[in-house]
Amino acid sequence: MEVEKNVRAFLKQKGIKQAYIAKSCGWTKQRVSNLVCGKKKMTADELAAICEVVGVPYDYFYHPQVNSK
């Protein structure tokens, strides 16, 4: 899914570590890795949790090129 790719690119661009997301959400690092690498399908709740941690609106990762302007 494109969303996972956008989340991964955002984290890299902002220098946000997957370990930080994991700790903030109460997840394992492996879970975060599986989500952002597309090995596990990301649920709406998981996406919402990541958005909350990084401080972006829920729909941000659906249209990142629009949001980056």
Stockholm file with secondary structure:
# STOCKHOLM 1.0

chainA/1-69         MEVEKNVRAFLKQKGIKQAYIAKSCGWTKQRVSNLVCGKKKMTADELAAICEVVGVPYDYFYHPQVNSK
#=GR chainA/1-69 SS CHHHHHHHHHHHHHTCCHHHHHHHHTCCHHHHHHHHTTSSCCCHHHHHHHHHHHTCCTTGGGSHHHHTC
#=GC SS_cons        CHHHHHHHHHHHHHTCCHHHHHHHHTCCHHHHHHHHTTSSCCCHHHHHHHHHHHTCCTTGGGSHHHHTC
//
